[in-house]
Structures are given as structure tokens and as C-alpha cells.
């Protein structure tokens, strides 16, 4: 449905380098990366809002890189909503119909459907100034979908919302995607969005694609140090490999497999690091005695750092576990993890 081939964009002080992506028709694809990675630049290049230096943008088999934005069958929703403040909700939603030749009966049916799906019936006569963040985002989505686009581009649609509204919009996006034939292409810096919504994803950094694949692959099997750090693999160590063992700071770790390279990295998710008063010997292939160096309160959980030799292991535990284990800085404790929890690259 959407394909970019060796796409390059040059802007003052920033470049996109040889972007190759393929998004299936009707799919939900998420492009992730930190602020300044180039996500919005790529989105706007696909939309036709900024010029392409070279390369191709193919939509439904046709190269559209030279077409104006209004002829690409694309709608875009920005994080700041971009609604017209002088128009009511209903007039904002219908605004795009001024530029589209759509049968009135079909337009009315689509309007009624979107108002129902996005729960906007009680807001029709209000102005944007009188809406909450979640309501503004729902109106922006309705306006974008009103013109029946083949592709919906979403530029960080959840970043400006508080947690309650964020979950509300995530749920709404999921239902909209499931009930439509529209291809969704969303950019975000929040990995939770990809876990909640996407089927496939990519990670971008400094104008380049670092990794493309299923959300599970990126989450569990990052291919670079940057991606591992981005997806929250807080335990990331440079390692030497010999046979089925990895050595980090003179600490031998059993991998349960033989890496093909002699040097690289190992990464372990903090939720896979188990803390205990005694060493596990049955299911855990790796268990080490260490000292708690710091405890961070993260709201719903605690992040505990344990020093083992020169290495620092980071674990996430519940408040209940914190009290049961009587964890505090300076105590000795075991860190354990399965070899299957270790990713090496």
C-alpha cells in the first residue's frame, strides 16, 4: 500500500537517508524514535508537504513523489489538532468536503457513522475552545476521516494528552482501524503506543531507520544498542562471547546458545531480573549475589539497582515485593534471570 524506496530528504540542518519502508494495505504501522529523529519529516514527505530530494514514494503501485498532497488520498492529524477555532465541531468535521466531490447521501452516512464511533453527538455545536484535549483529538480524527482517505497519517496524536485521555484515544484509534479499510501510519516517541496499537513498526534515529519488524521483534530482539535502549532494555552490557557464555566485567553469564560473533552486547529487560534472598538453582541459569545500590520509586513499581562486581543490574518490582524482601540500599540480595531472557547482538 505504502512503500518508500531509497527516499532522501534534505532540509537545512537535517537529512533523511535512504528510507526504505513497506506498509501493508489496511495495516497499522508505527514509526518510533526520539524527538528530532526525523519522524515528522518522513510523515510530511509521504503526505507531500515537503519536497523529496530523490527516491520514490509508492502508493497502491503508483509513484506519487511528484504529485501534490491533495492528489495522494492522504489525511494527516497533528498533535496540536489544527482545528479552526471559529468553526463548530460539526463544521470542522465537514470542512474537507469543500474540496472533495462526494455524494451527499454518502457524506451524510459517513458523518453520522463517525459521530457515533467517536462519541461526538453532544459536541456538535461546540467550538474548539470549549473542548478537552481528548475531545479535540476525536474531532481532528473525524475531520481527517470524513474525506474517506486511503491513508491516515498520525503525528504524535497522543503526546499532548494526559494519561486518561491517552488511553481513551488509543482505544478509539484501535476501534477506528478495525472498523475501516484505512491504512494507519503513526509516528510516536512512546513505545507504549506501538505495543497497544501496531502490528508492525520501525525505529528511527538521526534520519535513518535502525530496525523494522513486528512489534514483538523490536521489543524482544533489538538489533542495535540504540534500539535496545529505546525499547527499555535497561540492562545493556558490552560482552565477550565464548561458547555459550558471555563475559561482562569478569562476570560469566550462561546464554544457552553459542553466538556467532566473539564480541557484542547482551540485553535483559528489567522485568526479567528476579530479586530474592536466596539463590535460585533450578529454573534460573544465572544467579549472582550483589548489593542494592539505589531504589527508585516509579509510581506503580520500583526500580532497584543491584551492583554485582562492576556490573549494575536493574530490576522492576512491585511495592509488595519491595516490602516482602525488605529491600533498602546497602543490603545483599541475589539477582537471577533465565538464559532465555537474554538477547545478544
C-alpha positions in Angstrom: 0.0 0.0 0.0 2.7 2.5 1.0 6.3 1.9 0.0 9.3 4.2 0.1 12.4 3.3 -1.8 15.8 4.9 -1.1 13.9 8.1 0.0 16.1 11.1 0.7 15.0 14.5 2.1 17.4 17.4 2.6 16.3 20.3 4.9 18.5 23.0 6.5 20.5 21.1 9.2 18.7 17.8 8.8 18.5 14.9 6.3 16.6 11.7 5.8 18.9 9.0 4.5 17.8 6.1 2.2 14.5 5.4 3.9 13.0 2.0 2.8 9.6 1.1 4.3 6.7 -1.1 3.3 3.3 -0.8 4.9 0.6 -3.3 4.1 -2.8 -2.1 2.9 -5.2 -1.7 5.9 -2.3 -2.1 8.3 -1.4 -0.1 11.4 2.2 0.8 11.2 4.1 2.8 13.9 7.3 4.8 13.4 9.1 5.3 16.6 12.1 7.3 17.7 13.2 10.2 20.0 12.5 13.8 19.4 14.5 15.1 16.4 14.9 11.6 14.8 13.1 12.7 11.6 9.7 11.0 12.1 7.5 14.0 11.3 9.8 14.9 8.3 9.1 11.4 6.9 5.4 11.7 7.5 5.2 15.0 5.8 7.3 13.8 2.8 4.8 10.9 2.4 1.9 13.4 2.6 3.5 15.7 0.0 4.0 18.6 2.3 7.8 18.8 1.9 9.9 18.1 -1.2 11.8 14.9 -1.8 15.5 15.1 -2.9 15.4 11.7 -4.5 13.8 8.2 -4.1 10.3 7.0 -4.6 7.0 7.1 -2.6 4.7 4.4 -3.9 1.0 4.3 -3.0 -1.1 1.5 -4.5 1.7 0.8 -7.0 2.0 4.4 -8.2 4.9 6.7 -7.6 3.4 9.8 -6.1 6.6 11.7 -5.2 5.8 14.3 -7.8 2.1 14.7 -7.0 0.6 17.5 -4.9 -0.6 16.4 -1.5 -4.3 16.8 -2.3 -4.0 14.1 -5.0 -2.4 11.4 -2.8 -5.5 10.2 -1.0 -4.0 11.0 2.4 -5.2 12.8 5.5 -3.0 13.9 8.4 -3.7 14.6 12.0 -1.2 16.6 14.0 -0.6 16.5 17.8 -1.9 20.1 18.1 -5.2 19.2 16.3 -5.1 22.2 13.9 -8.9 22.8 14.2 -10.4 26.0 13.0 -11.3 28.0 16.2 -14.1 29.9 14.5 -16.0 26.8 13.3 -18.2 24.5 15.4 -17.3 20.8 15.8 -19.7 19.7 13.0 -18.3 22.4 10.6 -14.8 21.4 11.4 -15.6 17.8 10.6 -17.3 18.7 7.3 -14.7 21.2 6.2 -12.8 18.8 3.9 -15.9 18.2 1.9 -15.5 21.6 0.2 -12.6 20.2 -1.7 -13.9 16.7 -2.3 -16.6 15.5 -4.7 -18.6 13.1 -2.5 -22.3 12.2 -3.0 -24.4 14.0 -0.3 -26.1 10.8 0.8 -22.7 9.0 1.2 -21.3 12.0 3.0 -24.2 12.1 5.5 -23.9 8.4 6.2 -20.1 8.8 6.8 -20.7 11.8 9.0 -23.3 10.0 11.2 -21.0 7.0 11.4 -18.0 9.0 12.6 -20.0 11.0 15.1 -21.3 7.7 16.5 -17.9 5.9 16.5 -16.1 8.9 18.1 -18.9 9.8 20.5 -19.3 13.4 19.3 -23.1 13.7 19.2 -23.2 16.0 22.3 -20.4 18.2 21.0 -21.6 19.1 17.5 -22.4 22.8 18.2 -19.4 23.5 20.5 -16.3 25.4 19.4 -12.8 24.1 19.9 -12.1 26.5 22.8 -14.7 24.6 24.8 -13.4 21.1 24.3 -11.0 19.0 26.3 -7.8 17.5 24.8 -9.4 14.2 24.2 -12.4 15.7 22.6 -10.2 17.9 20.4 -8.3 14.8 19.2 -11.5 12.9 18.4 -12.8 15.9 16.3 -9.5 16.0 14.5 -9.7 12.3 13.7 -13.3 12.7 12.5 -12.3 15.6 10.2 -9.4 13.6 8.7 -11.6 10.5 8.1 -14.5 12.4 6.7 -12.9 12.7 3.3 -12.5 8.9 3.1 -8.7 8.8 2.8 -6.9 5.7 1.7 -4.2 6.5 4.3 -4.4 8.3 7.6 -1.1 9.8 8.9 -0.9 10.5 12.6 1.8 12.8 14.0 2.2 12.0 17.7 -1.6 12.2 18.3 -1.3 11.2 22.0 1.7 13.1 23.2 -0.2 16.2 24.3 -2.8 14.3 26.3 -2.9 13.4 29.9 -2.9 9.6 30.7 -6.7 9.2 31.0 -7.3 10.9 27.6 -4.4 9.0 26.1 -6.0 5.6 26.9 -9.3 6.9 25.6 -7.8 7.9 22.2 -5.8 4.7 22.0 -8.9 2.7 22.4 -10.7 4.9 19.8 -7.9 4.6 17.3 -7.9 0.8 17.6 -11.7 0.6 17.1 -11.5 3.0 14.1 -8.8 1.0 12.5 -10.7 -2.3 13.0 -13.9 -0.9 11.5 -12.3 0.8 8.5 -10.2 -0.1 5.5 -7.9 2.8 6.0 -4.2 2.3 6.4 -2.8 3.9 9.5 0.7 5.3 9.7 1.5 6.8 13.0 4.7 8.4 14.5 5.4 8.5 18.2 8.3 8.6 20.7 6.3 6.4 23.1 6.8 2.7 22.8 3.6 2.0 24.7 1.7 3.3 21.6 3.2 0.6 19.4 2.5 -2.1 22.0 -1.1 -1.0 22.2 -1.9 -0.3 18.5 0.6 -1.5 15.9 1.1 -4.7 14.0 4.5 -3.7 12.6 6.9 -0.9 13.4 10.2 0.8 12.7 12.6 2.7 14.9 14.3 5.8 13.5 17.3 7.7 14.8 19.1 10.7 13.2 17.3 10.4 9.9 18.0 6.7 9.5 15.9 3.6 10.0 17.5 1.5 12.8 15.2 -1.5 12.7 12.0 -2.7 11.0 9.8 -5.6 12.0 7.0 -6.8 14.2 6.5 -5.0 17.4 7.4 -8.2 19.3 10.7 -8.5 17.4 11.7 -4.9 18.1 10.6 -5.2 21.8 12.3 -8.6 22.4 15.1 -8.7 19.8 16.5 -5.3 19.2 19.3 -5.3 16.6 21.4 -2.4 18.0 22.4 -0.7 21.2 20.2 2.3 20.3 17.1 0.2 19.8 17.7 -1.9 22.9 17.9 1.3 25.0 14.9 2.9 23.3 12.6 -0.1 24.0 13.6 -0.2 27.6 16.2 -2.9 27.9 17.8 -1.2 30.9 20.3 -4.0 31.4 22.6 -3.5 28.4 26.2 -4.7 28.6 29.2 -4.9 26.3 30.2 -8.6 26.3 32.8 -11.1 25.0 31.4 -14.4 23.8 33.0 -17.8 24.2 31.0 -20.9 23.5 27.6 -20.5 25.3 28.9 -17.9 27.8 29.1 -14.2 27.8 31.6 -12.3 29.9 30.8 -8.8 31.2 33.2 -7.2 33.7 34.7 -10.6 34.6 31.2 -11.9 35.3 30.3 -15.1 33.3 26.7 -15.4 32.1 25.2 -18.5 30.6 23.4 -17.8 27.3 22.2 -21.3 26.5 23.4 -20.8 22.9 26.6 -20.1 21.0 26.7 -16.6 19.4 28.4 -16.4 16.0 30.4 -13.3 17.0 33.1 -13.0 19.6 32.1 -9.5 20.8 28.9 -7.7 21.0 26.1 -6.8 23.5 23.7 -8.6 25.8 20.4 -7.1 26.9 17.9 -8.1 29.5 14.6 -6.5 30.3 14.4 -5.2 33.9 11.2 -7.1 34.5 13.1 -10.4 33.7 15.6 -9.8 36.5 14.3 -11.6 39.7 15.4 -10.5 43.1 15.5 -12.9 46.0 17.0 -13.5 49.4 18.3 -16.9 48.3 19.9 -18.1 45.0 17.7 -19.9 42.5 19.3 -23.1 41.3 16.5 -24.9 39.3 14.9 -22.7 36.6 17.4 -19.8 36.6 20.6 -20.5 34.8 22.2 -17.3 36.1 22.2 -16.2 39.8 24.6 -13.7 41.4 24.9 -12.2 44.8 25.1 -8.4 44.9 24.4 -5.3 46.9 21.4 -2.9 46.4 22.9 0.4 45.3 19.8 2.5 44.8 16.0 2.2 44.8 13.8 4.5 42.6 10.1 5.0 43.2 8.5 4.8 39.7 4.9 5.2 40.8 3.3 1.8 40.2 6.6 -0.1 40.6 10.1 0.3 42.0 13.3 0.2 40.0 16.1 -1.5 42.1 19.7 -1.3 41.1 22.0 -4.1 42.3 25.8 -4.0 42.0 27.4 -7.3 41.2 31.2 -6.7 40.9 31.5 -3.8 38.4 28.1 -4.5 36.8 24.8 -2.8 37.7 21.7 -4.9 37.2 18.3 -3.1 37.1 15.1 -4.8 38.2 11.5 -3.7 38.3 9.4 -5.0 41.3 6.1 -4.2 42.9 5.7 -2.3 46.2 4.6 -5.6 47.8 7.8 -7.3 46.7 9.8 -4.4 48.0 8.4 -4.8 51.5 8.4 -8.6 51.5 12.1 -8.6 50.6 12.8 -5.7 52.9 14.8 -4.1 50.1 16.8 -1.0 51.0 20.1 0.5 49.9 23.1 -1.4 51.1 21.6 -4.9 51.7 22.9 -8.0 50.0 20.5 -9.8 47.6 20.5 -12.2 44.7 19.8 -11.3 41.1 18.6 -14.2 38.9 17.5 -14.5 35.3 16.9 -17.2 32.8 19.2 -17.6 29.8 16.1 -17.3 27.6 15.6 -13.8 28.9 19.0 -12.7 27.5 19.1 -11.1 24.0 22.5 -10.9 22.3 23.6 -9.0 19.2 
